């Protein structure tokens, strides 16, 4: 899955730039996708080189005219697969996506297992592949009640983590393969959209200060992720006001009741959380006892989370603190529950807050009785936008959706080396294009200017992040999902975002909207 690398200086470090409008504006850098030679990636060069080599073999080993037509066919296929774009991707980029999806969808089928067992593969290699791609299932049926084949939850990337109880009852998500520990903080709403432009800009500046403190060299945080989950409801909670609490203010109660009556039948509730993750350090890994390693990671994670909670409170962002074990379990379960505020449908173990069965399709993911479709934010606004540019997407009515942004601070030394390589590659590409007689596009010029700006900012000591955003739509049926997907695309366009549906990668996409700090390679 492609990463979005942008210069975040204008957004979270340098702050807004005042234009002629009364509100302040922010600029996002373009997506950095420069190749190794004239904008071409290594895979494209290998495909073209391989097709040319195969064409030479055909030309020298077959008689005309078969060798001529074979040579033209091979060269054409190679060049087209490296240059033609299908749904924002080259054909050679679709090959691993399709392969992984087919493997994920059919690896549990008995006929596939039987075919694999007959392959002439060494036993040790066969056992390794079987353990990785053909995990055994504790369920005997492997079908939904409707008879559709399913993938049992708990395998590979979708649920490759455990929910543990940390010190003081804190809920900690542990990913054994990557040795990552995660805790979750719930944020309280503040009606950001109702603030004046200057007040919104101050809030963004406060958030920028928080991110700058997290990216400091002494911080042990690996990644942070903020998630906004919204779902429609009938407003019954707003109407259920205790009469005892308002008996001294009957006029206020009557006014509130009138306001409730004037509300639309469906309103949207929001839930915002912040996930923090750390990785086992080398000193912790050298500890002999696994229990001691886990306790050290728990202590380190909760210390960092406590500092973040205090920083949030200082910057004017009220929180409910670090979520306990039960709250994290409930948060995960409600991400796939048919009713976000209702029951899951069966007695759910808090230590296993995952769906019982899932089925990954090409354009959606089914978890028990709900259907999900995930989009990757492939392009952020390329024009100056206000601090509330996400309001159309976040505040969109009538759609159950989850917006997730995962951020990873880049160490200063690594960021400097990265931007220097990008600057060198940019200059080399421009010279190569000029010698070949090609014009330099406006997009290339903007990417070059952005690289130069980032280099100057890093030289001044400013910090940098890489981040990626995802949007998941959830519905109770396929038909409803198709309708709400159209609504999400419209809301994304109003927010100046380009949303790309993750065909063949719905598992990973849904995974990225859970509080697991995933979505960046």
Secondary structure as GFF3:
##gff-version 3
##sequence-region A 1 521
A	DSSP	pi_helix	9	13	.	.	.	ID=ss1
A	DSSP	alpha_helix	42	61	.	.	.	ID=ss2
A	DSSP	alpha_helix	66	83	.	.	.	ID=ss3
A	DSSP	beta_strand	85	86	.	.	.	ID=ss4
A	DSSP	beta_strand	89	90	.	.	.	ID=ss5
A	DSSP	alpha_helix	91	106	.	.	.	ID=ss6
A	DSSP	alpha_helix	110	117	.	.	.	ID=ss7
A	DSSP	alpha_helix	123	133	.	.	.	ID=ss8
A	DSSP	beta_strand	151	152	.	.	.	ID=ss9
A	DSSP	beta_strand	162	165	.	.	.	ID=ss10
A	DSSP	three_ten_helix	167	169	.	.	.	ID=ss11
A	DSSP	beta_strand	171	175	.	.	.	ID=ss12
A	DSSP	beta_strand	180	187	.	.	.	ID=ss13
A	DSSP	three_ten_helix	192	194	.	.	.	ID=ss14
A	DSSP	alpha_helix	197	214	.	.	.	ID=ss15
A	DSSP	beta_strand	221	233	.	.	.	ID=ss16
A	DSSP	alpha_helix	236	239	.	.	.	ID=ss17
A	DSSP	three_ten_helix	244	246	.	.	.	ID=ss18
A	DSSP	alpha_helix	250	262	.	.	.	ID=ss19
A	DSSP	beta_strand	267	279	.	.	.	ID=ss20
A	DSSP	alpha_helix	282	285	.	.	.	ID=ss21
A	DSSP	alpha_helix	290	314	.	.	.	ID=ss22
A	DSSP	beta_strand	319	322	.	.	.	ID=ss23
A	DSSP	alpha_helix	325	333	.	.	.	ID=ss24
A	DSSP	beta_strand	357	360	.	.	.	ID=ss25
A	DSSP	beta_strand	365	367	.	.	.	ID=ss26
A	DSSP	beta_strand	370	379	.	.	.	ID=ss27
A	DSSP	alpha_helix	391	394	.	.	.	ID=ss28
A	DSSP	beta_strand	401	410	.	.	.	ID=ss29
A	DSSP	alpha_helix	412	436	.	.	.	ID=ss30
A	DSSP	alpha_helix	442	459	.	.	.	ID=ss31
A	DSSP	beta_strand	464	475	.	.	.	ID=ss32
A	DSSP	alpha_helix	478	494	.	.	.	ID=ss33
A	DSSP	beta_strand	498	501	.	.	.	ID=ss34
A	DSSP	alpha_helix	506	512	.	.	.	ID=ss35
###
